[in-house]
Amino acid sequence: RRDNLIIDDIRNASQYYGLGESIAAGLKFLQTQDFSNMQPGRYDVPDSDCYAIVIHYDTKPVEQGMWEAARKYIDIQYVHAGAERIGWANIDSLRPTADYDPDKDFLAMEGEGDFATLRGGTFMLLMPQDPHMPCISVGTGQAVIKVIVKAPV
């Protein structure tokens, strides 16, 4: 279990630039774009090896959620509009349910973890040792606009 997970308002992102160039580039991208009218899809983050994925979706009950982990990328999950719960756990506390897919940088897992609520303007920094379960409803389902920055490890 980790108690030092980073969850903060995007207005405070500059406090985390020192965690690495790719994290800084991703956070700066999140701070400087207007995602309200940006179409869903993949966008390159300027002057970096990072990319961002803009997604629109409705949150779902926790029973429909799935734990996932990555190895090659750090996730900066940013909720632009709406609210969702995101689960996280230490990778050693979950069990893989399939082989790691290196092409998708994806490992499906199962087990128990903790949950935090992210509301519009909030981001969560997830390292490879932090499997997560995104897109979970806060109460009833609602529409969310989220941006996931993938920053190379």
C-alpha positions in Angstrom: 0.0 0.0 0.0 1.2 3.5 -0.9 0.1 6.6 0.9 2.0 9.1 -1.3 -0.3 8.9 -4.3 -0.5 12.3 -6.0 -4.0 13.7 -6.5 -4.3 17.5 -7.0 -5.9 20.4 -8.7 -4.4 21.1 -12.1 -3.8 24.7 -10.9 -1.1 23.2 -8.6 0.6 21.1 -11.3 3.8 23.2 -11.3 4.6 21.8 -7.9 5.2 18.4 -9.6 7.4 19.5 -12.6 10.5 18.3 -10.7 9.3 14.7 -11.0 10.7 14.5 -14.5 10.7 16.2 -17.9 8.0 14.0 -19.3 5.7 14.5 -16.3 6.3 18.2 -16.5 5.5 18.3 -20.2 2.3 16.3 -19.7 1.2 18.6 -16.8 2.0 21.7 -18.8 -0.1 20.4 -21.7 -3.0 19.8 -19.4 -2.7 23.3 -18.0 -2.6 25.0 -21.3 -5.3 23.3 -23.4 -9.0 23.9 -23.6 -10.5 20.4 -23.7 -14.1 21.5 -23.7 -14.3 21.5 -27.5 -11.4 19.2 -28.3 -12.5 16.1 -30.2 -11.8 12.7 -28.6 -8.6 11.1 -29.9 -4.9 11.0 -29.5 -2.8 14.2 -29.5 1.0 14.5 -29.3 2.3 16.6 -26.4 4.6 19.2 -28.0 8.4 19.0 -27.3 8.1 15.6 -25.5 7.7 11.8 -26.0 4.3 12.0 -24.3 0.9 11.8 -25.9 -2.6 12.5 -24.6 -5.8 10.7 -25.2 -9.0 12.7 -24.9 -12.0 10.6 -24.1 -15.7 11.2 -23.4 -17.8 8.6 -21.6 -20.3 7.8 -19.0 -19.1 6.5 -15.7 -20.1 2.9 -14.6 -20.7 0.9 -11.5 -17.7 -0.5 -9.7 -18.9 -4.1 -10.6 -18.2 -3.3 -14.2 -14.7 -1.9 -13.5 -11.4 -3.6 -14.2 -8.0 -3.1 -12.7 -5.3 -2.3 -15.2 -1.6 -1.6 -15.1 1.1 -0.3 -17.5 4.8 -0.9 -17.5 6.1 1.6 -20.2 4.1 4.7 -19.3 3.2 6.8 -16.3 -0.5 7.9 -16.5 -1.6 11.4 -15.7 -5.4 11.0 -15.5 -7.1 14.4 -15.7 -10.8 14.9 -15.3 -11.7 18.0 -17.2 -15.5 17.8 -16.7 -17.7 15.6 -14.6 -16.6 13.4 -11.7 -15.5 9.8 -11.3 -14.0 7.5 -8.8 -10.6 5.9 -9.6 -9.3 2.9 -7.8 -5.6 2.3 -7.2 -3.5 -0.3 -5.4 0.1 -1.4 -5.2 0.9 -3.9 -7.9 2.0 -6.4 -5.4 -1.4 -6.5 -3.8 -3.3 -7.5 -7.0 -3.2 -10.6 -9.2 -2.8 -10.6 -13.0 -5.8 -12.1 -14.9 -4.0 -12.4 -18.2 -0.5 -12.0 -19.7 0.9 -8.5 -20.1 0.3 -7.2 -23.6 3.4 -5.2 -24.6 1.8 -3.7 -27.7 -0.9 -2.1 -25.7 1.2 -1.7 -22.5 -1.7 -3.3 -20.7 -2.0 -5.8 -17.8 -5.4 -6.8 -16.5 -5.6 -7.5 -12.8 -8.0 -8.4 -10.0 -8.1 -7.8 -6.3 -8.9 -5.0 -3.9 -7.8 -1.4 -3.7 -8.7 2.1 -2.5 -10.7 4.7 -4.3 -10.5 8.5 -4.7 -12.9 10.9 -6.3 -11.7 13.1 -9.1 -13.8 16.1 -10.0 -13.4 18.5 -12.9 -10.0 20.2 -12.8 -8.3 17.3 -10.8 -5.5 15.0 -11.9 -4.0 11.8 -10.5 -0.5 10.6 -11.2 -0.2 6.9 -11.6 3.2 5.1 -11.8 3.7 1.6 -13.2 3.5 0.2 -9.7 0.0 1.7 -9.3 -2.7 -0.4 -11.0 -5.9 1.5 -11.3 -9.6 1.2 -12.0 -10.9 4.3 -13.8 -14.3 5.5 -14.9 -16.3 4.5 -11.8 -19.5 6.3 -10.9 -19.8 8.7 -8.0 -23.4 7.7 -7.1 -25.2 7.4 -10.4 -23.4 7.4 -13.8 -22.5 10.8 -15.4 -20.8 12.1 -18.5 -17.1 12.8 -18.1 -14.5 14.4 -20.3 -11.1 13.0 -19.4 -7.6 13.4 -20.7 -5.0 10.7 -20.1 -1.4 11.8 -20.7 1.0 8.9 -21.3 4.5 9.8 -20.1 7.3 7.4 -20.8 8.9 5.9 -17.7 
